[in-house]
Amino acid sequence: MNINNKIGFFQWFNQEKGLGVIIPEDGSREVMLDIIWLDEKREKQYKSLENGQKVVFKVERGHKVTTVLDVVLI
């Protein structure tokens, strides 16, 4: 497994479903965010995310799946 910190922005985020897509600044492939993967204490904070917001995010690349482990607004 490979864990990386990246900078990107939300292409879209659905507050009702807690799902979104992050576009990395480095041109790598977009990643899907599901807030159920994140720390329960931060879940309420992520419900207020909006399209276009810039973030630092941590991803874990497995053999088949890339998972967003953390997101911080910048």
C-alpha positions in Angstrom: 0.0 0.0 0.0 1.1 3.5 -0.8 -0.1 6.6 1.2 0.4 10.1 -0.2 -0.6 13.6 0.7 -1.9 15.7 -2.2 -3.5 19.1 -2.9 -6.6 19.4 -5.0 -10.1 20.8 -5.1 -13.6 19.4 -5.0 -15.1 19.0 -8.5 -18.4 18.3 -6.8 -19.7 17.3 -3.4 -23.2 16.1 -2.5 -23.8 17.2 1.1 -26.9 15.0 1.4 -25.2 11.8 0.4 -21.7 12.7 1.8 -20.1 11.8 -1.6 -17.7 13.8 -3.7 -14.9 13.8 -6.3 -11.5 15.5 -5.7 -9.3 16.5 -8.6 -5.6 16.5 -7.7 -3.5 19.5 -8.7 -0.7 17.3 -9.9 -2.9 16.0 -12.8 -3.3 12.5 -11.4 -6.6 10.6 -11.6 -9.6 12.0 -9.7 -10.5 10.3 -6.4 -13.9 9.6 -4.8 -14.6 10.8 -1.3 -17.2 9.1 0.9 -17.4 10.7 4.4 -18.0 7.3 6.0 -14.3 6.6 5.4 -13.3 9.6 7.5 -13.0 10.2 11.2 -16.4 10.3 12.9 -15.5 13.6 14.7 -14.9 15.3 11.4 -17.9 14.0 9.6 -20.1 17.1 10.5 -17.3 19.4 9.2 -17.3 17.7 5.9 -21.0 18.0 5.4 -20.4 21.7 4.7 -17.9 21.2 1.8 -18.7 23.0 -1.4 -17.7 22.6 -5.1 -14.4 24.2 -5.9 -13.0 24.2 -2.3 -9.2 23.6 -2.2 -8.1 20.8 0.1 -5.1 18.8 1.2 -6.0 15.1 1.2 -4.4 11.9 2.0 -5.0 8.8 -0.2 -4.1 5.2 0.2 -3.5 3.4 -3.1 -4.2 -0.3 -2.9 -4.1 -2.9 -5.6 -7.6 -2.2 -6.9 -9.0 0.8 -4.9 -7.8 4.3 -3.9 -9.2 5.4 -0.6 -9.3 9.0 0.7 -8.2 8.7 4.3 -8.3 12.4 5.4 -9.3 15.8 4.0 -8.4 19.3 5.3 -9.7 22.6 3.8 -7.0 25.1 2.9 
